[in-house]
Amino acid sequence: MKKGPYPVLYDRTNTERIAEIEFGGIRPGHSSQEVIVWLWNKRNFPDAPSMTDVRVNVIAVNSFGQAMIEEDAVKVKSNGISDPDGVGIIDDSEDSFYTIGGDLTDSDTYHAIGDIPSNCARRLWFRIDLPAEFTSGGSPILKIQVGFMSEGVKWLYADE
């Protein structure tokens, strides 16, 4: 068992671990489907420290994903929680999406969400708003980054 907080991402159904998200084709001037991801802190281990000052970001896996980041088209919001042990995590309940993409240490490119106690999760909603003038085709693939400031500074990818 690892000591300290440990971010893990799960798919929409909260059953399969993931590290990347795919959006499929998007028409210029439209938004993609919303992709839901669950961000857990040490799932099924209630004794780990909380992840504090949590930051969410994405980096590109393919060239179309990079183009979406450069266009400030990638968005995220935190809305929904899972608290199986009843520790009292408070839902961010965000209605608006926030632009992300780039450096996890640059406050202009990440989105800060609430703390995540051990064995709790926040539901993240990702979307791409493709500008009408965008002409390149493809399906963006993005890797999710999670950073937090617990027990000193730690920046981690939430990998499989």
N, C-alpha and C positions, 0 to 999 in steps of 0.2 A: 504494500500500500504506500502511495506517495504521500509525503507530508506537505502540508500547505494546500492552498486552493488549487483546483485542477479543472480548467474549462473543457467541456466536451459538447459538441454540437450533434443534435439529432434532427431528423427530417420532420415534416409536417405531422406525421402520425406519431412522433415521439418514440419510434421503435428502432430506427436504423441510424447508426452513426454516420456523419458526413463531414466533409471538410470544404467541399466546393458546392456552388449552386449554378445551375444552368437555367436559362430563360427561354430558349427556343427562339424562333424568328419573331421580330417586332417590326411593325409597320411604322415608317417615319411619321412623326406627329402624334403618336399614340403611346400609351403606357403598356408595359408588359403585364403579364399575369403577376399577381403577388405571390412570392415564394416565402413560405413560413418555415422558420427554423427555431428549434428550442435550444437555448444556451444554458447548460447545466453547470453547476459547480459540484464536482465530485459526486456524481449521481450514485445513490444507494450507500453513501458513507456520511452519516450525520455528524461526524466528529471533526471535520476539517474546518479551518478558518474560513471566514467569509471572503469573497472577492470584493474589494472595495475600489471605488473610483474606476468602474468598469468602462472601457472604451471599445467600440465596435467599428470595424473598418473592413475594406475589401482591397485586394490586389488582383490584377488581371492574370488569368491563366492563358488566354489567347489574345490575338490582336484585336478582335472585336470587343472583348472585355476592356482592353486598354483604351480603345476609342471611347467607350462609354464613360470611363473614369475621366478622361481628358475633356469630355463634353459636360462634366458635372451632371450626368444623367442618372447615376446610381443613387438610390434613396433607401432609407431604413427608418423604421419606428419600432418602439418597444410597447407592446400592448398584450398583456396576458401573463399569467404566472402559473407555476406548479409548486406546491408546497406540501409534499406528502407527510411531513412530520409536524405541520402546524406551527412552524417557528415564527410566522407573522411577516413574511416578505410582503412588501407593499408594491402593488402594480404601478408601473409608470403611467399606464393608461394614456399613451400618446395617441392623438388623433391625426397629427400632421406627420408627414415624412420629412426626413432631413438628408441633405446631400452628404455622401461619403465617398471616399476613394483616394488613396495615396498613402501618405506617411502616417503611421500610427502614433507618432509623437507630435504631429502638427495639429493643433486644435481646429484648424480650418478644414481638415479632411477626415476627422473621425467624429463619431457621435457618442457622447457620454450617456450612460444609462445608470439605473440604480444598482446598489450593491446586491450581491447574490450570496445568501448564506449557503452553507454546506447542504447538499441534497435538495437544493431548490433550483428552479429554472425561470428564465424569462423567455417569452415568446417574441421573436423578432420577425418583422415583416419586411421583406426586401422587394424593391420594384425598380424598374428602369423607365424613365420618362424620355423617350427618344425624340430629339428635336425634329421638326418638320423638314428642315433642310438637310438632314443627315441622309446620305445616299449609299453608304457602304452596306453590303449585306452580310449576314452571318448570324451566329448564335453566340452571345456572350457567355463566357464561363469565368466565374470569379471565385477566388479563395477568400474565405472569411478569416479576418484577424480579430483576436481578442486581446486586449491589454488590461492590466489591473495593477493597482498599487497596494499590495498586501505583503507584509513582511519584507519591506524594502521594495524596490522597483522591479517589477517583472513584466516583460512583454512576451507574450506567447502566441503562437499560432494554435488554434484549436483544431489540430489534425486528427485524422483517424487513428 
